[in-house]
């Protein structure tokens, strides 16, 4: 169900038959794991065909706008959380094979979450005069003039303006890369912000499950389960990869995960049983951005010319992350340190368990093997 770091394969609810939570006193096969263990048993097909379908809807039309959106004159953000699900199961009969419907069965289930959600936030952007070093009109939350001192001598700059020859071109380039302020009513903002925005995030997900059960004969049974879970997160604030507190760059994160699990059970006698289990998980992850979104965050596009200790770790020539102090709710530049990520995780494991019962005693032995691989191609902080 996971890649060693986070849960990556999620079984949809209508496909779950049984959940078992182990907290302590584990049997031998669970001894390698720390903490609790959760086992999920999925449904199987039966001798009769059965199926179901359902739909669940959340929508902003059912919500009232919140106080703070009304306060700054923002409409209700989009809030759409829908769940579509269906499943079907039954026997597999091909010609004379399984005519009695007691050999081979299937169960298929899908669940869709087309999720869209908007977030409304407020930040402080540098004013047009401030981007040129002119702070003569800058006021703090108490409506007092924000004074600027010369770091070389501690004296106030004349007129509260920084001379042009003292301005760093890369610093000015960063300031100009911010969006312009769009909210100017200090009676409402109290000087705490000057920029209001609503950002829309799309996070559709899909879960697939196919299970085949084959009763070869009374002493041999096989089952195989395929599970797929595709997740997408696209947005500029509050989505995977988007770390800035304003719509600096819109990311798209994709992870089309898939896995296969199988088990072969051999019953030698009522007192001797062997179970062989095989599992495989692939978890690819990728970040992408539109060309125009990338371009507005590149060094040459904004005019950022300051050097780097190691330019090779910044192949896309992204501007650096930057935060600002002394300003309430200051906007910041923050790009995920993994961008651009194009990673793949593979996990393969084998488990064999043999159980022998002798009188009132039960003996169990087995072996576990796991192979894991990470192919990582991603940026780092610079």
C-alpha positions in Angstrom: 0.0 0.0 0.0 2.9 2.4 0.4 6.4 3.2 -1.0 8.1 3.3 2.3 7.4 7.0 2.8 3.6 7.6 2.4 0.5 5.7 1.5 0.3 5.4 -2.3 -2.4 2.8 -3.1 -5.8 3.4 -1.7 -8.6 0.8 -2.0 -12.0 2.4 -2.6 -14.5 1.8 0.1 -17.0 -0.3 -1.8 -14.2 -2.9 -2.5 -13.3 -3.5 1.2 -14.7 -6.7 2.8 -12.7 -6.7 6.0 -10.3 -4.6 7.9 -8.0 -6.0 10.6 -5.9 -3.8 12.9 -3.0 -5.5 14.8 -1.7 -3.6 17.8 0.4 -6.0 19.8 1.3 -9.7 20.2 1.9 -10.1 16.5 2.2 -13.5 14.8 5.6 -14.4 13.3 4.9 -13.0 9.9 4.3 -9.5 11.3 7.3 -9.4 13.5 9.4 -7.2 11.2 7.0 -4.3 11.4 7.0 -1.6 14.1 3.8 0.0 15.4 0.4 -1.1 14.3 -0.4 -3.2 11.3 -3.5 -2.7 9.2 -4.7 -5.6 6.9 -7.3 -4.8 4.3 -9.2 -7.7 2.6 -10.9 -6.9 -0.6 -14.1 -8.4 -1.9 -14.3 -11.3 -4.3 -16.8 -12.4 -6.9 -19.4 -15.0 -6.1 -21.5 -17.5 -8.0 -24.1 -14.9 -8.7 -23.6 -11.5 -10.5 -23.8 -8.5 -8.1 -23.1 -4.9 -8.5 -23.8 -1.4 -7.1 -23.2 2.3 -8.0 -23.4 5.5 -6.0 -22.8 9.2 -6.2 -21.9 11.7 -3.5 -21.8 15.5 -4.1 -20.5 18.5 -2.3 -20.8 21.9 -4.1 -20.3 25.6 -3.2 -24.0 26.1 -4.1 -24.8 24.4 -0.8 -22.5 26.7 1.2 -22.8 30.2 2.5 -19.9 32.5 1.9 -17.7 32.9 5.0 -17.3 36.1 7.0 -13.8 37.0 5.9 -14.6 36.6 2.1 -17.6 38.9 2.6 -15.4 41.3 4.6 -13.0 41.8 1.7 -15.6 41.5 -1.1 -14.6 38.1 -2.4 -17.2 35.7 -3.8 -17.5 32.1 -2.6 -14.6 30.0 -3.8 -15.3 26.9 -5.8 -15.7 23.8 -3.5 -16.6 20.7 -5.5 -16.0 17.3 -4.0 -17.7 14.6 -5.9 -17.5 10.8 -5.5 -18.6 8.4 -8.2 -18.2 4.7 -7.6 -19.4 1.4 -9.0 -18.5 -2.2 -8.8 -19.5 -5.5 -10.3 -18.6 -9.1 -9.5 -19.5 -12.7 -10.4 -18.3 -15.9 -12.0 -16.1 -16.2 -15.1 -17.5 -18.9 -17.5 -15.9 -19.6 -20.8 -17.5 -22.3 -22.9 -17.6 -25.4 -20.7 -15.1 -24.0 -18.3 -16.6 -23.1 -14.9 -20.1 -24.1 -16.0 -20.9 -24.8 -12.4 -19.7 -21.4 -11.4 -17.4 -22.7 -8.7 -13.9 -22.3 -10.2 -13.1 -18.7 -11.3 -14.6 -15.4 -10.1 -13.9 -11.8 -10.7 -14.6 -8.5 -8.9 -14.1 -5.1 -10.5 -14.5 -1.7 -8.8 -13.7 1.9 -9.6 -14.1 5.1 -7.7 -13.6 8.7 -9.0 -13.0 11.9 -7.0 -13.2 15.0 -9.3 -12.2 17.5 -6.6 -12.0 21.2 -7.1 -11.5 23.6 -4.3 -10.6 27.4 -4.1 -8.7 29.1 -1.4 -8.9 32.9 -0.6 -6.0 34.5 1.1 -4.4 37.9 1.8 -0.7 39.0 1.6 1.3 42.2 1.4 3.0 43.0 -1.9 5.6 45.7 -2.4 4.0 48.9 -3.6 5.1 50.5 -6.9 7.1 53.2 -5.1 8.7 50.7 -2.8 10.0 48.7 -5.7 12.0 51.8 -6.7 13.3 52.3 -3.2 10.8 55.1 -2.3 9.2 54.5 1.1 7.9 58.0 1.6 4.3 56.7 1.4 4.8 53.5 3.3 2.8 53.1 6.5 2.7 50.4 9.2 -0.4 48.9 10.9 -0.5 51.9 13.2 -0.5 54.2 10.2 2.9 55.5 11.1 5.6 56.1 8.5 7.8 53.1 8.0 11.3 54.6 8.3 14.3 53.3 6.4 17.8 53.6 7.8 21.1 53.4 6.0 22.7 50.1 7.2 26.2 51.7 6.8 25.7 54.5 9.4 22.3 53.9 11.0 20.9 57.2 9.8 17.6 57.8 8.1 17.7 58.1 4.3 16.7 61.6 3.3 13.0 61.7 2.4 12.8 58.0 3.3 14.1 57.2 -0.2 17.0 54.9 -0.9 19.3 56.5 -3.5 19.2 54.7 -6.9 22.9 54.0 -6.8 22.4 52.0 -3.5 19.8 49.7 -5.0 20.9 46.2 -5.9 19.6 45.2 -9.4 18.8 41.6 -8.4 16.9 42.8 -5.4 14.8 45.2 -7.5 14.3 42.4 -10.0 12.8 40.2 -7.3 10.5 42.9 -6.0 9.2 43.6 -9.6 8.5 39.9 -10.0 5.7 40.1 -7.4 2.2 40.9 -8.5 1.0 44.5 -8.0 -1.2 45.3 -5.0 -4.9 45.1 -5.7 -6.6 46.1 -2.3 -6.2 49.6 -1.0 -8.9 50.0 1.6 -7.0 50.4 4.9 -10.2 50.8 6.8 -10.7 47.1 6.2 -7.1 45.8 5.9 -5.7 47.9 8.8 -2.4 47.8 6.9 -2.1 44.1 7.3 -2.3 43.3 3.6 -2.8 44.9 0.2 -3.4 41.9 -2.1 -6.4 39.6 -2.1 -6.6 36.6 -4.3 -8.6 33.3 -4.8 -6.6 30.4 -6.1 -8.3 27.3 -7.5 -6.9 23.8 -6.9 -7.8 20.8 -8.9 -7.1 17.4 -7.2 -8.9 14.6 -9.2 -8.2 11.0 -8.0 -9.2 7.6 -9.4 -9.0 4.2 -7.8 -9.2 0.9 -9.7 -9.4 -2.6 -8.4 -9.6 -6.0 -10.2 -9.5 -9.3 -8.3 -9.5 -12.8 -9.7 -10.1 -15.9 -7.5 -9.3 -19.3 -9.0 -10.3 -22.5 -7.1 -8.1 -24.9 -9.0 -9.2 -27.8 -6.8 -10.0 -28.3 -3.1 -6.3 -28.2 -2.2 -5.1 -25.4 -4.5 -6.4 -21.8 -4.6 -5.0 -18.7 -6.3 -6.0 -15.1 -6.2 -4.5 -12.1 -8.1 -5.4 -8.4 -7.4 -4.6 -5.4 -9.5 -4.9 -2.0 -7.8 -4.4 1.4 -9.5 -4.5 4.8 -7.8 -4.0 7.9 -9.9 -3.7 11.3 -8.1 -3.3 14.7 -9.7 -2.8 18.0 -7.8 -2.8 21.2 -9.8 -2.7 24.6 -8.2 -0.5 27.6 -7.2 -1.3 27.8 -3.4 -2.0 24.8 -1.1 -1.4 22.1 -3.7 1.4 19.5 -3.9 4.6 21.3 -4.8 3.2 24.9 -4.5 4.7 26.4 -1.4 4.5 30.1 -2.0 1.8 32.1 -0.1 0.6 33.7 -3.3 0.1 32.4 -6.9 3.8 32.5 -7.8 3.7 29.4 -10.1 1.0 26.9 -10.9 2.3 23.3 -10.5 0.9 20.1 -11.8 1.8 17.0 -9.8 0.9 13.5 -11.1 1.3 10.1 -9.5 -0.3 7.2 -11.5 0.5 4.4 -9.0 -0.2 0.8 -9.6 0.4 -2.5 -7.9 -0.3 -6.2 -8.2 -0.6 -8.8 -5.4 -1.1 -12.5 -5.6 -1.4 -15.5 -3.3 -1.1 -19.2 -3.9 -2.5 -21.5 -1.1 -1.6 -25.2 -1.0 -3.4 -27.4 1.4 -1.2 -30.6 1.9 -3.5 -31.9 4.7 -5.9 -30.5 7.2 -2.8 -30.0 9.4 -0.3 -28.6 6.9 -0.9 -25.5 4.8 1.5 -23.3 2.7 0.9 -19.8 1.5 3.1 -18.0 -1.1 2.4 -14.3 -1.6 3.9 -11.9 -4.1 3.5 -8.1 -4.2 4.7 -5.3 -6.5 4.2 -1.6 -6.3 5.2 1.2 -8.8 5.0 4.8 -7.7 6.0 7.3 -10.4 5.9 11.0 -9.4 6.3 14.0 -11.7 6.1 17.8 -11.5 5.3 19.9 -14.5 4.5 23.5 -15.2 3.2 25.4 -18.2 5.9 27.2 -20.2 4.6 30.7 -19.4 4.4 29.9 -15.6 8.1 28.7 -15.7 9.2 31.7 -17.7 8.0 34.3 -15.2 10.1 32.6 -12.5 13.4 32.3 -14.4 16.4 34.5 -13.6 16.9 36.0 -17.0 13.2 36.7 -17.4 13.0 38.8 -14.3 16.5 40.3 -14.5 18.0 38.5 -11.5 21.8 38.5 -12.1 23.3 37.5 -8.7 25.6 34.6 -8.9 25.2 31.0 -7.6 27.7 28.8 -5.8 26.7 25.8 -8.0 24.6 26.7 -11.1 24.5 23.1 -12.2 21.9 22.2 -9.5 19.6 24.9 -11.0 19.3 23.8 -14.6 16.0 25.7 -15.2 17.6 28.9 -13.9 14.8 29.4 -11.3 14.9 32.5 -9.1 15.8 31.8 -5.5 13.4 31.4 -2.6 13.1 34.6 -0.6 11.2 35.7 2.5 10.8 39.2 3.9 10.6 40.4 7.5 9.2 43.5 9.1 6.1 43.4 6.9 2.8 41.9 8.0 1.7 38.9 5.9 4.6 39.5 3.5 4.5 37.6 0.2 7.4 35.3 -0.4 9.1 33.3 -3.2 9.0 29.6 -2.4 9.4 26.8 -5.0 9.5 23.2 -3.8 13.1 22.0 -3.5 12.2 18.8 -5.4 11.2 20.8 -8.5 11.5 19.6 -11.3 10.8 16.1 -9.9 10.6 13.0 -12.1 10.9 10.1 -9.8 9.9 6.4 -9.7 9.7 4.0 -6.8 9.5 0.2 -7.2 8.9 -2.3 -4.4 8.8 -6.1 -5.0 8.3 -8.5 -2.1 7.8 -12.3 -1.6 6.4 -14.0 1.4 6.2 -17.7 2.1 4.4 -19.1 5.2 4.1 -22.7 6.2 1.8 -23.8 9.1 1.8 -27.2 10.7 -0.6 -28.3 13.4 0.4 -31.1 15.8 -2.2 -31.8 18.5 -2.9 -28.7 20.5 0.2 -27.0 19.1 0.5 -24.8 15.9 4.0 -24.2 14.3 4.6 -21.6 11.8 7.7 -20.8 9.7 8.4 -18.7 6.7 10.6 -16.3 4.8 10.2 -12.7 3.6 12.2 -11.0 0.8 11.8 -7.4 -0.3 13.5 -5.5 -3.1 13.1 -1.7 -3.4 14.5 0.8 -5.9 14.2 4.6 -6.2 15.1 6.4 -9.4 15.2 10.1 -8.5 15.6 13.0 -10.8 14.8 16.1 -9.0 16.1 19.6 -8.1 17.5 20.6 -4.7 17.4 23.7 -2.7 19.8 26.4 -4.0 
